[in-house]
């Protein structure tokens, strides 16, 4: 599927923002595993092994992220696309940290989420106002 993603989503059937969001969610799952799973799974291996395996996982991230950004850029400006990415990143990271890495759920995640909601408001307010 990842190899087909650039071709399947070249001409989106659904709204570009929904298509971009779905692809960014998939991309972020790969990204989160690439960046952090080695802390649990490969902590006993040399860092170079973890880096190479993470790089391999990141390839799949990019196979979704690049078409997501291209599709998303047809309906959003680059700032809006970036804030959408950050919302998705936090939405994927928090469950990953809590369930996979067994990190405690902290109020800091809530505060970070509220800050990002503020960023969403400011970056999308002109779009919502119809300007």
N, C-alpha and C positions, 0 to 999 in steps of 0.2 A: 504493500500500500504506500509506504513513504516515497518510493521511486515514482509511483503513479500520481502522487499528490500534485506536482506542478502541472500535469496535463489535465487531471480531473477538475481542477479548480481554475483553469485558465479562463473559462467563460462561466462564471458562477450562475447557477440556476436560481438560487435564493439571493436575498439582499447581500451586497458586498460586506456590510458590517457584520452580519451573522456568519457569513462564510469565513471572514478574517478572524472573528472571535473563536470559532470552532477550531480553526487551524492553529491559532495561537495557544489555545488550551492544550492541544496535543503536543505542540512544540515545547511548551513549558513543562509538561510532564517529563519529556526527554531531557530538557535542560536541567531540571531539578535533580534527576537521577545522575546526570553527568557531573554536576557540580558537587553533589553531597553524598551520594550512595557509597562512595569509596571510604567515607569516614567510618561507616559501619562494616562494610564488607571487605575492605582491603587495608585496614589499618595495620595489619601485620606484614604487608608487602612493601617493597621499596616504592617511593613516591613516583618514580618514573613509570612503573607498571600502572599505578592508579591514573597517572596523567594520560598514558596512551589509551587505556580503556575508556576513560572519560572522553577523550577526543573521538573515539569511535562512536560512542553514544551521541555525542554532539553532532555528528554527521546527520543522524536522523532528525535531530532538532532543526537543523538548517533546511532539511528537505520539506519541512512544514512551515518554518518561519519565513523563508524567502517568499513563497507564494502567498502566505498570509499578509505580509506587508505590501506586496504588489496589489493584491485584491483590495485590501483595506485602504490603500492610498488613492484608489479610485473614488472613494466616498468620504475620506477623512484627510485632514492635513497631517503633517508629520508629527506635530505636537499632540494631537488627539490620538494618533496611532500609538505613540509612546506611552501616554497615560493609560490607554486601554491595556497595553502590554504590562504595565506595572500593576494594575488591578488584577489581572490574570495571574501574574507572578505571585503576588501575595496570596491569592485564592488557592493556588496550587501548593505553595510552599508551606503554609501553616498546617494543613492536614498531613503533608509529608513529614514535617518535623515532629508532629505530635504522634502520629501512628507508626511511621516507619523508623524514625530515629529515636522514638520514645522520649522526646523532649517534653518538659511540662508546658501546658498551655498557660500563657501569661497574659496579663492585661496589656502588656506592651504591644501585642499583636492587634488588639482592639484599637489602641491609640494610633498605631501606624495605619490601620485601616481607615480610621477617621481622617487622618491627614491626607490619605490618598483620595478619599471621597471629596475632600476640599479641592484637591487638584482636579478631580473629575469635573466638579462644578465650574471651576474657573476656566478650564480648557474647552469645555463644551457649551458654556453659557451663550456664546454668540450663535451657535448652531441651534440651540433650543429657543432662542429669542427670535429666530428667523432672519438674523442679520447676515 
